[in-house]
Amino acid sequence: MSTQLESPAEAAPAAAPAGGPRLVRRQRLSRWDLKLSPYLYISPFFVLFGLVGLFPLLYTGYLSVHDWERLYYQRGEFVGLENYRFVLTDPVFIKSLVNTFSIFVMSSVPQVVAAVCIAALLDTHLRGRTFWRMSVLLPFVVAPTAAVLIFGSLFADKYGVINAMLDGVGLEPIRWHVDRWWSHFAIAGMVNWRWTGYNALIFLAAMQAVPRDLYESAALDGAGRVRQFLSVTLPMIRPTMIFVIVTSTIGGLQIFTEPRLFDDTPQREGGPDHQYMTSTLYIYVKGIEDQFYGRASAAAWVLFLIIVGIALLNFAITRYFTRRSS
């Protein structure tokens, strides 16, 4: 009877991993770290958004269907859509909506056009390009209060710089704080001065990402600077233009600081006849000053739905033209 000798490797039992259970635990922790760490990194944004964004939005919607007892400073009984009916039939709110859209058109449309043109100039071989790129951002870093003081000296009714120039050439002075559309023009000028450079740098970053081979090919085909800009630059930065248009729309419909500080009356409610009261200023007056929180919440939700509708309309229009061009 013969026996088969086993090799030492076969006879010896399998060696346990160094560290034993401790190594297995580390491997599990490493695996969980790879799975959970990305969510932990982005969680502060969502937590902060939930606290200062989503919760106030939902609570505002809750308040919009309730009355508010000003005497006891507490939520009253459920009133349904009564606050929305009041807001939508309030002539002051309708006027504030018209003012908001007027200032929005006067500011956002020229702002985007000027920002694209400035970015195109900064994308060329200029001397001191860093200086010019920093200078266009200077109005953005200036505090809104300082900007209002600067433009207040320009658009003052009696002693303003512009009215002094008009008087010097024999023209009638402009009543910037009285005439409705001139006040919109002045506020839109303040918005354009502050935000045009910021949007220009966004467009500049998109233009610098365009491959230079496309410009060389267009130049070989005989295209000039203007033709290259229209046929190469604008189509390549279309996604950035969509982003800027949407953000400008959202910001333009929520304008508050400029008309609030532009008003020189003691009430600061958008002029004596509310000729430049915006929707956000209306919400502020109804909620903070008059303490009608239910009505202010309803006005806020109406403005929110309008902004969402316009943003979706912008997205649909740009998507349609993108598909048509492609």
MIBA-720363 format. One record per residue: x, y, z negated of N, C-alpha, C in turn. Coordinates in steps of 0.1 Angstrom, whole numbers, padded with zeros to 4 digits, always signed. Each point is the difference from the previous one (the first is absolute). Layout:
N
XYZXYZXYZ ...
END
This chain:
326
+0009-0012+0000-0009+0012+0000+0009+0012+0000 -0002+0008+0010+0009+0011+0002-0007+0013-0004 +0007+0009-0006-0006+0013-0003+0007+0011+0008 -0009+0010+0004+0005+0011+0009+0005+0011-0009 +0012+0004+0002+0005+0011-0008-0005+0014+0004 -0004+0008-0009-0006+0013+0003+0011+0010+0000 +0000+0010+0009+0009+0010+0000-0002+0010-0012 +0011+0007-0004-0002+0009-0011-0011+0010+0002 -0001+0005+0013-0010+0010+0003-0014-0005-0002 -0002-0013+0004-0013-0006-0001-0003-0004-0014 +0010-0004-0008-0002-0005-0013-0003+0011-0010 +0007+0012+0002-0002+0011-0009-0014+0007+0003 -0007+0004-0010-0012+0007+0002+0002+0013+0006 -0011+0006+0006+0001+0013+0006+0003+0011-0011 +0010+0008+0004+0004+0010-0010-0010+0011-0001 -0003+0004-0012-0010+0011-0002+0006+0013+0004 -0008+0010+0005+0006+0013+0004+0005+0007-0011 +0011+0007+0003+0007+0008-0011-0010+0010-0006 -0001+0000-0013-0009+0009-0007-0013-0006-0003 -0004-0011+0008-0012-0008-0003-0013+0009+0001 -0009-0001-0009-0012+0008+0000+0002+0015+0002 +0011+0005-0006+0002+0015+0001+0001+0004+0015 +0007-0008+0008+0002+0003+0015-0013-0001+0007 -0008-0010-0003-0014-0001+0006-0008+0013-0004 +0001+0004-0012-0008+0012-0004+0005+0012+0007 +0013+0001+0002+0005+0012+0008-0005+0000+0014 +0000-0012+0006-0005-0001+0014-0015+0004+0001 -0008-0004-0010-0014+0004+0001-0001+0015-0002 +0008+0005-0009-0001+0015-0002+0004+0007+0012 +0011-0005+0007+0004+0007+0012-0011-0001+0011 -0007-0012+0001-0010-0001+0010-0012+0010-0003 -0004+0001-0013-0010+0009-0003+0004+0014+0002 +0013+0003-0002+0005+0014+0002-0001+0004+0014 +0003-0010+0009-0001+0003+0015-0015+0003+0004 -0009-0007-0007-0014+0001+0004-0006+0012-0006 +0003+0004-0013-0007+0010-0007+0007+0014+0001 +0013+0000+0002+0007+0013-0001-0005+0010+0011 -0003-0004+0012-0005+0010+0010-0013+0007-0005 -0009-0008-0006-0012+0006-0006+0002+0009-0012 +0010-0004-0008+0003+0009-0011+0006+0013+0005 +0008+0000+0011+0006+0012+0005-0010+0010+0005 -0011-0006+0006-0010+0009+0006-0012+0003-0009 +0000-0007-0012-0011+0001-0009-0001+0014-0006 +0011+0008-0003-0002+0013-0006-0009+0009+0009 +0002-0001+0014-0008+0009+0008-0015-0004-0001 -0003-0013+0000-0015-0003-0001-0005+0003-0014 +0008-0002-0010-0005+0004-0014-0003+0015+0000 +0010+0008+0005-0002+0014-0001-0012+0004+0009 -0001-0006+0012-0011+0003+0009-0013-0003-0007 -0001-0011-0007-0012-0004-0007-0004+0010-0011 +0010+0005-0007-0003+0009-0011-0004+0014+0005 +0008+0005+0009-0002+0014+0004-0007+0002+0014 -0003-0011+0006-0007+0001+0013-0013-0008+0001 +0001-0013-0002-0012-0008+0002-0010+0002-0012 +0005+0000-0012-0010+0002-0011-0007+0013+0000 +0007+0012+0002-0007+0012+0001-0010+0000+0012 +0003-0006+0011-0009-0001+0011-0013-0007-0004 +0002-0012-0006-0012-0008-0004-0008+0007-0011 +0007+0006-0009-0007+0007-0011-0007+0013+0005 +0006+0006+0010-0007+0012+0006-0013-0005+0007 +0001-0011+0007-0013-0006+0006-0010-0003-0011 +0004-0005-0011-0009-0003-0011-0006+0013-0006 +0008+0010-0001-0006+0013-0005-0009+0007+0010 +0002-0003+0013-0008+0007+0010-0015-0004+0000 -0003-0011-0007-0014-0005+0000-0006+0002-0014 +0007+0008-0008-0005+0003-0014+0000+0016-0002 -0009+0004-0009+0000+0014-0004+0011+0002-0010 +0004+0013-0002+0010+0003-0010-0006+0010-0010 +0000-0003-0013-0005+0009-0010+0011+0010-0004 -0001+0012+0005+0011+0010-0003+0000+0004-0015 -0011-0001-0007+0000+0005-0014+0008-0010-0008 -0002-0013+0002+0007-0010-0008+0012-0006+0007 +0003+0005+0012+0012-0004+0007+0000-0016+0001 -0010-0005+0005-0001-0015+0002-0009-0003+0012 +0002-0013+0004-0008-0005+0011-0014-0001-0004 -0009+0005+0010-0015-0001-0003-0006-0012+0006 -0012+0001+0004-0008-0011+0005+0003-0002+0015 -0004-0012+0004+0001-0004+0014-0010+0008+0009 +0006+0007+0010-0009+0008+0009+0001-0004+0015 +0007-0011+0003+0000-0005+0013+0008+0009+0010 -0007+0003+0011+0007+0008+0010-0004+0015-0001 -0005+0004-0012-0004+0014-0002+0012+0010+0002 +0011-0004-0005+0012+0009+0001+0004+0001+0015 -0001-0011+0007+0004+0001+0014-0010+0009+0008 -0013-0001-0004-0010+0008+0007+0003+0015-0003 +0003+0003-0013+0003+0014-0003+0012+0005+0008 +0011-0008+0000+0012+0004+0007-0002+0002+0015 -0007-0009+0006-0002+0001+0015-0010+0011+0004 -0008+0005-0009-0009+0011+0002+0005+0013-0005 +0012+0000-0007+0005+0012-0006+0007+0009+0011 -0005+0012+0003+0006+0008+0011+0015+0003-0003 +0004+0001-0013+0014+0002-0003+0009-0012+0004 -0005-0012-0002+0008-0011+0004+0001-0001+0015 -0011+0002+0007+0000+0000+0015+0010+0010+0005 +0000+0012-0006+0009+0010+0004+0014-0004-0003 +0003-0006-0011+0013-0005-0003+0005-0010+0010 -0009-0009+0005+0004-0010+0010+0004+0007+0013 -0008+0010+0004+0003+0008+0012+0014+0007-0002 +0002+0006-0011+0013+0006-0003+0011-0010+0000 -0002-0012-0005+0011-0010-0001+0003-0004+0014 -0009-0003+0009+0003-0004+0014+0006+0011+0008 -0004+0012-0003+0006+0012+0007+0014+0001-0003 +0004+0000-0013+0014+0001-0004+0007-0012+0004 -0006-0012+0000+0007-0012+0005+0004+0001+0015 -0009+0005+0008+0003+0001+0014+0010+0010+0003 +0000+0011-0008+0010+0011+0002+0013-0004-0005 +0001-0010-0009+0013-0003-0006+0006-0013+0006 -0008-0011+0000+0005-0013+0004+0004-0001+0015 -0008+0006+0009+0002-0002+0014+0013+0008+0004 +0001+0013-0003+0013+0007+0003+0012-0006-0007 -0003-0005-0012+0011-0005-0008+0007-0012+0006 -0008-0010+0005+0005-0012+0007+0007+0004+0013 -0006+0009+0008+0006+0004+0012+0014+0007-0002 +0000+0010-0010+0012+0007-0003+0011-0010-0006 -0004-0010-0008+0009-0009-0006+0007-0009+0011 -0008-0004+0010+0006-0008+0011+0010+0009+0008 -0003+0012+0003+0009+0009+0007+0013+0002-0008 -0002+0003-0013+0012+0003-0008+0009-0013-0001 -0007-0011-0001+0008-0013-0001+0008-0002+0013 -0007+0003+0011+0007-0002+0013+0012+0009+0001 -0001+0013-0005+0012+0009+0000+0011-0005-0009 -0004-0005-0011+0010-0005-0010+0007-0013+0005 -0007-0007+0009+0006-0012+0006+0010+0002+0010 +0002+0013+0005+0010+0003+0010+0013+0003-0007 +0010+0002+0008+0014+0003-0005+0001+0015-0003 -0005+0003-0012+0001+0014-0005+0012+0001-0009 +0005+0012+0000+0011+0003-0010-0006+0002-0014 +0006-0006-0009-0005+0001-0014-0013-0008-0002 -0001-0012+0006-0013-0007-0001-0004-0003-0014 +0010-0003-0009-0004-0003-0014-0006+0012-0006 +0006+0012+0003-0006+0012-0006-0014+0003+0004 -0003-0002+0013-0014+0002+0005-0009-0010-0005 +0004-0012-0002-0009-0011-0005-0003+0003-0015 +0010+0005-0007-0003+0003-0014-0009+0012-0001 +0002+0010+0009-0008+0012-0001-0015-0002+0003 -0003-0009+0009-0014-0002+0003-0008-0007-0012 +0008-0006-0009-0006-0006-0012-0001+0010-0012 +0006+0012+0002+0000+0009-0011-0014+0005-0005 -0009+0003+0010-0014+0004-0005-0007-0011-0008 +0003-0013+0003-0006-0011-0007+0004+0000-0015 +0012+0003-0003+0005-0001-0014-0003+0012-0008 -0005+0011+0007-0004+0012-0007-0014-0003-0007 -0001+0004-0012-0012-0002-0008-0012+0007+0007 -0012-0007+0000-0012+0007+0006-0003+0014-0006 +0003+0001-0013-0003+0014-0006+0009+0010+0006 +0013-0003+0002+0009+0009+0007-0004+0003+0014 -0004-0010+0007-0005+0002+0014-0012+0009+0001 -0009-0002-0010-0012+0009+0000+0004+0014-0003 +0010+0002-0009+0005+0014-0003+0006+0006+0013 +0008-0008+0007+0006+0005+0013-0011+0004+0010 -0010-0009+0002-0010+0003+0010-0010+0010-0006 -0001+0002-0013-0009+0010-0005+0005+0014+0003 +0013+0002+0001+0006+0013+0004-0002+0002+0015 -0001-0011+0007-0002+0002+0015-0015+0002+0003 -0009-0007-0007-0014+0001+0003-0008+0008-0010 +0006+0009-0007-0007+0009-0009-0009+0010+0008 -0012+0003-0005-0009+0008+0008+0004+0014+0001 +0006+0006-0011+0003+0014+0000+0015+0003+0003 +0009-0008-0007+0014+0003+0001+0008-0011+0006 -0007-0008+0008+0007-0012+0006+0010+0004+0012 +0009-0008+0002+0010+0003+0010-0006+0000+0014 -0009-0010+0003-0006-0001+0013-0009+0012+0002 -0008+0004-0009-0009+0011+0001+0008+0013+0002 +0011+0001-0007+0009+0012+0002+0005+0001+0014 +0004-0012+0006+0004+0000+0014-0011+0003+0010 -0012-0005-0003-0011+0004+0008-0004+0015-0001 +0001+0005-0011-0002+0015-0002+0010+0008+0007 +0013-0006+0001+0010+0008+0007-0002+0001+0015 -0007-0010+0006-0003+0001+0014-0014+0005+0003 -0007+0005-0010-0013+0006+0002-0012-0010+0000 +0002-0012-0006-0011-0009+0000-0006-0001-0014 -0013-0004+0000-0007-0001-0013+0006-0012-0008 +0001+0002-0013+0005-0010-0009-0010-0012-0001 +0005-0011-0003-0008-0013-0001-0004-0002-0014 -0012-0003-0003-0005-0003-0014+0002-0015-0002 +0012-0004-0004+0003-0014-0001-0008-0007-0010 -0004+0006-0011-0007-0006-0011-0015+0002+0001 -0004+0007+0011-0015+0002+0001-0005-0007+0012 +0006+0002+0012-0004-0006+0012+0002-0015-0001 -0010-0008+0004+0001-0014-0002+0010-0007+0008 +0000+0003+0013+0009-0008+0009+0015+0005-0001 +0002+0013-0004+0013+0005-0002+0006-0006-0013 -0008-0002-0010+0005-0007-0012+0003-0014+0003 -0007-0007+0009+0003-0014+0004+0014+0000+0007 +0002+0010+0008+0012+0001+0008+0012+0002-0010 -0002+0009-0010+0011+0002-0009+0003-0012-0008 -0010-0007-0005+0003-0013-0008+0006-0010+0009 -0005-0001+0013+0006-0010+0009+0015+0003+0002 +0003+0013+0001+0014+0004+0002+0009-0004-0012 -0006+0000-0012+0008-0004-0012+0002-0015+0001 -0010-0008+0004+0001-0014+0001+0010-0004+0011 +0000+0006+0011+0009-0003+0011+0014+0003-0004 +0002+0012-0006+0014+0003-0004+0006-0010-0010 -0008-0006-0008+0005-0009-0010+0002-0014+0006 -0008-0005+0008+0000-0014+0004+0006-0003+0014 +0002+0010+0008+0004-0002+0014+0014-0006+0000 +0009+0005-0008+0014-0005-0001+0001-0014-0005 -0009-0003-0010+0000-0014-0005-0004-0010+0010 -0011+0003+0008-0004-0009+0011+0010+0000+0011 +0007+0011+0002+0011+0000+0011+0011-0010-0003 +0004-0001-0013+0010-0009-0003-0005-0015+0001 -0012-0002-0002-0006-0014+0003+0001-0003+0014 -0004+0010+0009+0001-0002+0014+0014-0002+0005 +0009+0008-0006+0014-0001+0003+0006-0014-0003 -0004-0006-0011+0005-0013-0003-0005-0010+0010 -0013+0002+0005-0005-0009+0010+0007+0002+0014 +0003+0012+0003+0007+0003+0013+0014-0006+0000 +0007+0001-0012+0013-0006+0000+0001-0015+0001 -0012-0006-0003+0000-0015+0002-0003-0004+0014 -0003+0009+0009-0003-0003+0014+0014-0004+0006 +0000-0012+0007+0013-0004+0007+0005+0011+0010 +0012+0003+0000+0005+0010+0009+0002-0005+0014 -0001-0013+0001+0001-0006+0014-0012+0005+0008 -0012+0002-0007-0012+0004+0008+0002+0014+0006 +0007+0009-0008+0002+0013+0005+0010+0000+0012 +0010-0009-0001+0010-0001+0011-0006-0005+0012 -0009-0010-0001-0007-0006+0011-0009+0010+0007 -0007+0008-0009-0009+0011+0005+0008+0010+0007 +0012+0004-0005+0008+0010+0007+0005-0005+0013 +0004-0013+0001+0004-0005+0013-0011+0000+0010 -0013-0001-0005-0011+0000+0010-0004+0014+0003 +0007+0010-0005-0002+0014+0003-0010+0008-0009 -0003-0006-0011-0009+0006-0010+0008+0011-0008 -0006+0012-0001+0006+0011-0008-0004-0002-0014 +0004+0010-0008-0002+0000-0014-0015+0000-0004 -0008+0008+0007-0014+0000-0003-0007-0013+0004 +0004-0006+0011-0005-0012+0005+0004-0012-0010 +0012+0000-0005+0004-0010-0009-0007+0001-0013 -0003+0013-0004-0008+0001-0013-0014-0005+0002 -0006+0003+0011-0014-0005+0002-0001-0014+0003 +0009-0006+0007-0001-0014+0005+0008-0010-0009 +0009+0005-0008+0008-0009-0008-0002+0002-0015 +0002+0013-0004-0001+0003-0014-0013-0002-0006 -0010+0007+0006-0014-0001-0006-0005-0014-0001 +0001-0008+0011-0005-0014-0001+0007-0008-0011 +0013+0002-0002+0008-0008-0009-0003+0004-0015 -0004+0012-0002-0003+0004-0014-0015+0001-0003 -0008-0007+0009-0015+0000-0002-0004-0005-0014 +0006-0012-0005-0004-0004-0014+0003+0010-0010 +0011+0008+0001+0003+0010-0010-0010+0012+0001 -0004+0003+0012-0010+0010+0002-0013-0004-0006 -0004-0012+0001-0012-0005-0006+0000+0002-0015 +0012-0004-0006+0002+0001-0014-0001+0015-0005 +0006+0009+0007+0000+0014-0003-0014+0006+0001 -0007-0004+0011-0013+0005+0002-0009-0004-0011 +0000-0013-0004-0008-0005-0011+0003+0007-0013 +0013+0001-0003+0003+0006-0013-0003+0015+0000 +0002+0007+0012-0004+0014+0000-0015+0002-0001 -0008-0010+0005-0014+0001-0001-0005-0001-0014 +0006-0010-0007-0003-0002-0014+0004+0012-0009 +0012+0005+0003+0004+0011-0008-0007+0013+0004 -0003+0002+0012-0007+0012+0005-0014+0001-0006 -0007-0012-0001-0014+0001-0006+0000+0000-0015 +0011-0001-0006+0001+0001-0015+0007+0013-0004 +0001+0010+0008+0007+0012-0004-0006+0007-0012 +0008+0003-0009-0005+0007-0013+0009+0011-0004 +0013-0002-0001+0009+0009-0006+0000+0014+0007 +0001+0000+0013+0001+0012+0008-0012+0009-0002 -0013-0005+0003-0011+0009-0002-0002+0004-0015 +0003-0009-0009-0001+0004-0014+0009+0011-0004 +0012+0000+0004+0010+0011-0003-0002+0012+0009 -0005-0002+0012-0002+0011+0009-0011+0009-0005 -0010-0005-0007-0011+0008-0005+0005+0010-0011 -0003+0013+0002+0004+0010-0009-0012+0005-0009 -0011-0007+0000-0011+0004-0008+0001-0007-0014 -0006+0005-0010+0001-0006-0014-0005-0014+0000 -0011-0003+0008-0006-0014-0001+0009-0010+0007 +0007+0004+0011+0008-0009+0008-0008-0012+0005 -0011+0003+0006-0009-0011+0006-0001+0002+0015 +0011+0003+0006+0000+0001+0015-0006+0013+0005 +0002+0011-0007-0005+0013+0005-0013+0003-0006 -0004+0013+0000-0013+0004-0006-0012-0007+0007 +0001-0003+0013-0011-0006+0007+0003-0015+0004 +0010-0005-0007+0005-0014+0003+0004-0002+0014 +0006+0011+0006+0003+0000+0014+0012-0009+0003 +0008-0003-0010+0011-0010+0003+0001-0010-0011 -0011-0003-0006-0001-0012-0010+0001-0013+0008 +0009-0009-0004+0001-0013+0006-0008-0010-0008 -0001-0012+0005-0008-0010-0007+0006-0004-0013 +0014-0002+0000+0006-0003-0013-0001+0011-0010 +0000+0013+0005-0002+0011-0009-0014+0000-0006 -0010-0004+0009-0014-0002-0005-0001-0010-0011 +0007-0012+0002+0000-0010-0010+0006+0005-0013 +0011+0007+0001+0006+0006-0012-0009+0009-0007 -0007+0009+0007-0009+0010-0006-0011-0007-0007 -0006-0010+0007-0012-0007-0006+0004-0009-0012 +0012-0006+0001+0003-0009-0010+0007+0006-0012 +0011+0008+0002+0008+0005-0010-0006+0013-0006 -0005+0009+0008-0005+0013-0005-0014-0001-0004 -0009-0005+0009-0014-0001-0003-0004-0013-0008 +0009-0010-0001-0002-0012-0007-0012-0008+0004 -0003+0000+0013-0010-0009+0006+0008-0011+0006 +0004-0010-0009+0009-0010+0005-0007-0010+0010 -0013-0002-0002-0007-0008+0009-0001+0005+0014 -0003+0013+0001+0000+0006+0013+0014+0001+0007 +0010+0003-0009+0014+0001+0005+0004-0014+0005 -0004-0010-0007+0004-0014+0004-0007-0004+0013 -0012+0004+0002-0008-0002+0013+0007+0007+0011 +0004+0013-0002+0007+0007+0010+0013-0006+0004 +0007-0005-0010+0013-0007+0002-0002-0013+0009 -0010-0007-0003-0003-0012+0008-0004+0003+0014 -0008+0011+0002-0003+0004+0013+0012+0004+0008 +0009+0007-0006+0012+0004+0007+0009-0012+0002 +0000-0010-0009+0008-0012+0002-0005-0008+0012 -0013-0001+0001-0006-0007+0012+0003+0007+0013 -0001+0013+0000+0003+0008+0012+0015-0002+0004 +0009+0000-0010+0014-0002+0004+0003-0014+0005 -0007-0010-0006+0002-0014+0005-0006-0001+0014 -0011+0006+0003-0006+0000+0013+0009+0006+0010 +0005+0012-0003+0009+0007+0010+0013-0008+0002 +0005-0006-0011+0012-0008+0002-0002-0012+0009 -0012-0007-0002-0003-0011+0009-0002+0004+0014 -0006+0012+0002-0002+0005+0013+0013+0003+0007 +0009+0006-0008+0014+0003+0006+0007-0013+0004 -0002-0010-0008+0007-0013+0003-0007-0006+0012 -0013+0000+0001-0006-0005+0012+0003+0007+0013 +0001+0013-0001+0004+0008+0012+0014-0003+0004 +0009+0000-0009+0014-0002+0003+0002-0015+0005 -0007-0009-0005+0001-0014+0004-0005-0001+0014 -0011+0007+0003-0006-0001+0014+0010+0006+0010 +0006+0011-0003+0010+0006+0010+0012-0009+0001 +0004-0006-0011+0012-0009+0000-0003-0012+0009 -0012-0006-0001-0003-0011+0009-0001+0004+0014 -0006+0012+0002-0002+0005+0014+0014+0003+0007 +0009+0006-0008+0013+0003+0006+0008-0013+0002 -0002-0010-0008+0008-0013+0002-0006-0008+0011 
END
